Amino acid sequence: MAENAISNNIRTLRFFQDEMTQKDLAKKVGVTRQTIIAIEKGHYAPSLELAFRIAYVFDVPLEEVFSYDPKKDQF
């Protein structure tokens, strides 16, 4: 199975944001908890808008939440 080209630091960022729950983050960005779970596990790549919303909640640049490794991309 190929690795995901997009990875994220959401779980770490949640921990350092007063141990924010997945449910709390989901509510702040307007998605379901299941969506946050899927993004954290790398099973789902968020839309650009959602990625920016997540970064905004943590008050960090997008690059601190998500990273892209073209070597792992299967296009």
DSSP file (Angstrom, degrees, kcal/mol; ACC not computed):
  #  RESIDUE AA STRUCTURE BP1 BP2  ACC     N-H-->O    O-->H-N    N-H-->O    O-->H-N    TCO  KAPPA ALPHA  PHI   PSI    X-CA   Y-CA   Z-CA
    1    1 A M              0   0    0      0, 0.0     2,-0.1     0, 0.0     0, 0.0   0.000 360.0 360.0 360.0 134.7    0.0    0.0    0.0
    2    2 A A        -     0   0    0      1,-0.1     2,-0.1    72,-0.0    70,-0.1  -0.422 360.0-115.7 -74.6 146.9    1.4    3.4   -0.9
    3    3 A E        -     0   0    0     -2,-0.1     2,-0.3     1,-0.1    -1,-0.1  -0.428  36.8 -96.9 -76.2 158.0    2.0    6.0    1.7
    4    4 A N        -     0   0    0      1,-0.1    69,-0.1    -2,-0.1    -1,-0.1  -0.563  19.0-148.6 -77.3 139.0    0.0    9.3    1.7
    5    5 A A  S    S+     0   0    0     -2,-0.3    64,-2.8    67,-0.2     2,-0.5   0.743  85.5  62.3 -76.8 -24.3    1.6   12.3    0.1
    6    6 A I  E     +A   68   0A   0     62,-0.2     2,-0.3    36,-0.1    62,-0.2  -0.905  65.6 173.9-106.9 125.9   -0.2   14.6    2.5
    7    7 A S  E     -A   67   0A   0     60,-2.5    60,-2.4    -2,-0.5     2,-0.3  -0.803   9.8-158.3-121.9 168.5    0.5   14.3    6.2
    8    8 A N  E     -A   66   0A   0     -2,-0.3    58,-0.2    58,-0.2     3,-0.1  -0.955  26.5-147.0-147.0 164.0   -0.6   16.5    9.1
    9    9 A N     >  +     0   0    0     56,-2.2     4,-2.7    -2,-0.3     5,-0.2  -0.042  58.7 123.5-116.0  26.1    0.1   17.5   12.7
   10   10 A I  H  > S+     0   0    0     55,-0.3     4,-2.9     1,-0.2     5,-0.2   0.908  71.5  52.2 -60.9 -44.3   -3.5   18.0   13.8
   11   11 A R  H  > S+     0   0    0      1,-0.2     4,-2.0     2,-0.2    -1,-0.2   0.927 112.9  45.1 -60.1 -44.3   -3.3   15.6   16.7
   12   12 A T  H  > S+     0   0    0      2,-0.2     4,-2.2     1,-0.2    -1,-0.2   0.921 113.0  50.5 -63.5 -44.9   -0.2   17.3   18.1
   13   13 A L  H  X S+     0   0    0     -4,-2.7     4,-0.6     1,-0.2    -2,-0.2   0.894 109.4  51.3 -62.2 -39.5   -1.7   20.8   17.6
   14   14 A R  H >< S+     0   0    0     -4,-2.9     6,-2.1    -5,-0.2     3,-0.9   0.917 108.1  52.9 -62.1 -42.5   -4.9   19.7   19.4
   15   15 A F  H 3X S+     0   0    0     -4,-2.0     4,-1.8     4,-0.3     3,-0.2   0.921 110.9  45.4 -59.7 -45.3   -2.9   18.4   22.3
   16   16 A F  H 3< S+     0   0    0     -4,-2.2     2,-0.5     1,-0.2    -1,-0.3   0.510  99.4  73.3 -79.8  -3.1   -1.0   21.7   22.7
   17   17 A Q  T << S-     0   0    0     -3,-0.9     3,-0.5    -4,-0.6    -1,-0.2  -0.485 136.9 -70.9-104.4  58.8   -4.3   23.6   22.3
   18   18 A D  T  4 S-     0   0    0     -2,-0.5    -2,-0.2     1,-0.2    -3,-0.1   0.848  88.1 -65.0  56.2  37.8   -5.5   22.6   25.8
   19   19 A E  S  < S-     0   0    0     -4,-1.8    -4,-0.3    -5,-0.4    -1,-0.2   0.912  73.6-158.7  52.4  49.2   -6.0   19.1   24.6
   20   20 A M        -     0   0    0     -6,-2.1    -1,-0.1    -3,-0.5     2,-0.1  -0.283  12.1-124.3 -55.9 137.2   -8.8   20.1   22.2
   21   21 A T     >  -     0   0    0      1,-0.1     4,-2.3    -3,-0.1     5,-0.2  -0.427  15.7-115.8 -82.1 161.8  -11.1   17.2   21.3
   22   22 A Q  H  > S+     0   0    0      1,-0.2     4,-2.6     2,-0.2     5,-0.2   0.880 119.1  54.6 -60.9 -37.7  -11.8   16.1   17.8
   23   23 A K  H  > S+     0   0    0      2,-0.2     4,-2.3     1,-0.2    -1,-0.2   0.907 107.0  49.6 -63.2 -42.8  -15.4   17.0   18.4
   24   24 A D  H  > S+     0   0    0      2,-0.2     4,-2.1     1,-0.2    -2,-0.2   0.926 112.9  46.6 -62.9 -45.1  -14.4   20.6   19.5
   25   25 A L  H  X S+     0   0    0     -4,-2.3     4,-1.8     1,-0.2    -2,-0.2   0.923 110.8  52.8 -63.3 -43.6  -12.2   21.0   16.4
   26   26 A A  H  X>S+     0   0    0     -4,-2.6     5,-2.3     1,-0.2     4,-1.2   0.914 109.5  49.0 -58.0 -44.3  -14.9   19.7   14.1
   27   27 A K  H  <5S+     0   0    0     -4,-2.3     3,-0.3     1,-0.2    -1,-0.2   0.898 109.6  51.9 -63.4 -40.8  -17.4   22.1   15.5
   28   28 A K  H  <5S+     0   0    0     -4,-2.1    -1,-0.2     1,-0.2    -2,-0.2   0.809 117.6  37.2 -67.5 -29.7  -15.0   25.1   15.1
   29   29 A V  H  <5S-     0   0    0     -4,-1.8    -1,-0.2    -3,-0.1    -2,-0.2   0.464 113.4-112.2-104.6  -2.1  -14.4   24.3   11.4
   30   30 A G  T  <5S+     0   0    0     -4,-1.2     2,-0.2    -3,-0.3    -3,-0.2   0.835  76.9 104.2  81.2  34.4  -17.9   23.1   10.5
   31   31 A V  S   <S-     0   0    0     -5,-2.3    -1,-0.3    -6,-0.1     2,-0.2  -0.770  71.9 -86.8-131.8-179.4  -17.4   19.4    9.8
   32   32 A T     >  -     0   0    0     -2,-0.2     4,-1.5     1,-0.1     3,-0.4  -0.490  32.8-115.7 -86.6 161.1  -18.2   16.1   11.6
   33   33 A R  H  > S+     0   0    0      1,-0.2     4,-2.4     2,-0.2     5,-0.2   0.859 117.2  60.2 -60.1 -36.0  -15.9   14.5   14.2
   34   34 A Q  H  > S+     0   0    0      1,-0.2     4,-2.4     2,-0.2    -1,-0.2   0.849 101.1  53.8 -62.7 -34.4  -15.6   11.6   11.7
   35   35 A T  H  > S+     0   0    0     -3,-0.4     4,-2.3     2,-0.2    -1,-0.2   0.920 108.5  48.5 -65.9 -43.1  -14.1   13.9    9.1
   36   36 A I  H  X S+     0   0    0     -4,-1.5     4,-2.8     2,-0.2    -2,-0.2   0.914 110.9  51.3 -62.9 -42.3  -11.5   15.1   11.6
   37   37 A I  H  X S+     0   0    0     -4,-2.4     4,-2.2     1,-0.2     6,-0.2   0.939 110.6  48.2 -58.8 -47.7  -10.7   11.5   12.4
   38   38 A A  H  X>S+     0   0    0     -4,-2.4     5,-2.4     1,-0.2     6,-1.1   0.883 112.9  48.0 -62.7 -39.6  -10.3   10.6    8.8
   39   39 A I  H ><5S+     0   0    0     -4,-2.3     3,-1.2     4,-0.2    -2,-0.2   0.946 111.1  50.4 -66.1 -47.9   -8.0   13.6    8.1
   40   40 A E  H 3<5S+     0   0    0     -4,-2.8   -32,-0.2     1,-0.3    -2,-0.2   0.882 111.9  47.9 -57.7 -39.9   -5.8   12.9   11.2
   41   41 A K  H 3<5S-     0   0    0     -4,-2.2    -1,-0.3    -5,-0.2    -2,-0.2   0.556 114.8-116.6 -79.3  -7.9   -5.4    9.3   10.1
   42   42 A G  T <<5S+     0   0    0     -3,-1.2    -3,-0.2    -4,-0.5   -36,-0.1   0.675  83.6 118.6  80.9  16.6   -4.5   10.3    6.6
   43   43 A H  S   <S+     0   0    0     -5,-2.4     2,-0.4    -6,-0.2    -4,-0.2   0.590  76.0  35.7 -87.7 -11.9   -7.6    8.6    5.0
   44   44 A Y        -     0   0    0     -6,-1.1    -2,-0.2    -5,-0.1    -1,-0.2  -0.990  68.6-146.0-146.3 130.5   -9.0   11.9    3.7
   45   45 A A        -     0   0    0     -2,-0.4     3,-0.1    -3,-0.1    -6,-0.1  -0.867  29.8-130.6 -95.8 123.9   -7.4   15.0    2.3
   46   46 A P        -     0   0    0      0, 0.0    -1,-0.0     0, 0.0   -11,-0.0  -0.246  24.1 -98.2 -71.1 159.5   -9.3   18.1    3.2
   47   47 A S     >  -     0   0    0      1,-0.1     4,-2.5     4,-0.0     5,-0.2  -0.282  38.3-107.1 -64.3 162.9  -10.4   20.7    0.7
   48   48 A L  H  > S+     0   0    0      1,-0.2     4,-2.3     2,-0.2     5,-0.2   0.903 121.5  53.0 -61.1 -40.8   -8.2   23.8    0.6
   49   49 A E  H  > S+     0   0    0      1,-0.2     4,-2.2     2,-0.2    -1,-0.2   0.929 110.5  46.2 -61.0 -45.8  -10.8   25.8    2.4
   50   50 A L  H  > S+     0   0    0      2,-0.2     4,-2.5     1,-0.2    -1,-0.2   0.891 109.7  54.7 -65.6 -38.8  -11.1   23.3    5.2
   51   51 A A  H  X S+     0   0    0     -4,-2.5     4,-2.2     1,-0.2    -1,-0.2   0.923 109.7  47.1 -59.6 -44.1   -7.3   23.1    5.5
   52   52 A F  H  X S+     0   0    0     -4,-2.3     4,-2.5     2,-0.2    -1,-0.2   0.887 109.9  53.5 -65.3 -38.3   -7.2   26.9    5.9
   53   53 A R  H  X S+     0   0    0     -4,-2.2     4,-2.2     2,-0.2    -2,-0.2   0.924 109.2  48.7 -61.4 -43.6  -10.0   26.8    8.5
   54   54 A I  H  X S+     0   0    0     -4,-2.5     4,-1.6     1,-0.2    -2,-0.2   0.933 111.9  48.3 -62.8 -46.0   -8.1   24.2   10.6
   55   55 A A  H  X>S+     0   0    0     -4,-2.2     5,-2.0     1,-0.2     4,-0.7   0.897 109.8  53.9 -60.1 -40.5   -4.9   26.3   10.4
   56   56 A Y  H ><5S+     0   0    0     -4,-2.5     3,-0.7     1,-0.2    -1,-0.2   0.898 104.0  54.8 -61.9 -42.0   -6.9   29.4   11.4
   57   57 A V  H 3<5S+     0   0    0     -4,-2.2    -1,-0.2     1,-0.3    -2,-0.2   0.897 114.3  40.5 -59.2 -40.2   -8.3   27.6   14.5
   58   58 A F  H 3<5S-     0   0    0     -4,-1.6    -1,-0.3    -5,-0.1    -2,-0.2   0.510 107.4-128.9 -87.1  -4.5   -4.7   26.8   15.7
   59   59 A D  T <<5 +     0   0    0     -4,-0.7    -3,-0.2    -3,-0.7    -4,-0.1   0.909  68.2 118.1  56.6  45.9   -3.4   30.2   14.6
   60   60 A V  S   <S-     0   0    0     -5,-2.0    -1,-0.2     2,-0.0    -2,-0.1  -0.920  72.3 -89.0-133.8 160.6   -0.6   28.8   12.6
   61   61 A P    >>  -     0   0    0      0, 0.0     3,-2.1     0, 0.0     4,-0.6  -0.345  41.3-110.3 -66.3 153.6    0.4   28.8    9.0
   62   62 A L  H >> S+     0   0    0      1,-0.3     4,-2.8     2,-0.2     3,-1.4   0.841 117.0  62.8 -51.9 -38.0   -1.0   26.1    6.7
   63   63 A E  H 34 S+     0   0    0      1,-0.3    -1,-0.3     2,-0.2     5,-0.0   0.662  96.6  58.1 -67.5 -16.3    2.5   24.5    6.4
   64   64 A E  H <4 S+     0   0    0     -3,-2.1    -1,-0.3     1,-0.1    -2,-0.2   0.631 114.5  37.0 -85.7 -14.1    2.5   23.9   10.2
   65   65 A V  H << S+     0   0    0     -3,-1.4   -56,-2.2    -4,-0.6     2,-0.3   0.833 124.4  28.0 -98.6 -47.7   -0.6   21.8    9.9
   66   66 A F  E  <  -A    8   0A   0     -4,-2.8     2,-0.3   -58,-0.2    -1,-0.3  -0.883  59.9-173.5-120.7 146.8   -0.2   20.0    6.6
   67   67 A S  E     -A    7   0A   0    -60,-2.4   -60,-2.5    -2,-0.3     2,-0.4  -0.976  11.8-147.2-136.3 154.7    2.8   18.9    4.6
   68   68 A Y  E     -A    6   0A   0     -2,-0.3   -62,-0.2   -62,-0.2   -63,-0.1  -0.979   5.5-167.2-125.6 128.9    3.2   17.4    1.1
   69   69 A D    >   -     0   0    0    -64,-2.8     3,-1.8    -2,-0.4     4,-0.4  -0.913   4.0-166.2-115.2 101.8    5.8   14.9    0.0
   70   70 A P  G >  S+     0   0    0      0, 0.0     3,-0.9     0, 0.0    -1,-0.1   0.740  84.9  68.7 -61.6 -21.9    5.8   14.6   -3.8
   71   71 A K  G 3  S+     0   0    0      1,-0.2   -66,-0.1   -66,-0.1    -2,-0.0   0.760 102.0  46.2 -66.7 -23.4    7.9   11.4   -3.6
   72   72 A K  G <  S+     0   0    0     -3,-1.8    -1,-0.2   -67,-0.1     2,-0.2   0.479  88.3 111.6 -95.4  -4.1    4.9    9.6   -2.1
   73   73 A D    <   -     0   0    0     -3,-0.9     2,-0.3    -4,-0.4   -69,-0.1  -0.518  51.7-160.1 -77.2 136.1    2.4   11.0   -4.6
   74   74 A Q              0   0    0     -2,-0.2    -1,-0.1     1,-0.2    -3,-0.1  -0.486 360.0 360.0-112.2  58.7    0.9    8.4   -7.0
   75   75 A F              0   0    0     -2,-0.3    -1,-0.2     0, 0.0    -2,-0.0   0.451 360.0 360.0 -98.8 360.0   -0.3   10.6   -9.8
